[in-house]
Amino acid sequence: MIAASIKHVNGTATVTPDTLIIGVGAISFLVDNRGSNDLLVSFDKGNEFKTIGAGLVLSFDVVVSQLTIKSSAGSVNYEILVGIL
């Protein structure tokens, strides 16, 4: 599937998990860890996390309406691009 529009989300993650409500129709994500600590991203409301190393980018195709994010330590700036149907 090809996204019809892109939603741009910038923020700062801390060690406390934060839920980002993306909305219905999200089909792809590009997550850019702009910090010096690891960024942890969960697709299942914080049960399991995928680690994105400092300065790395992860892209994936998945249909979810929210992401849970947190940092491994301190705070981490991030940028997320979301493909929307």
ABEGO torsion letter per residue (X at the ends): XBBABBBBBBBBBBABBBBBBAEBGBABBBBBBABABBBBBBAAGGABBBBBBBGBBBBBBBBBABBBBBBABEBBBBBBBBBBX
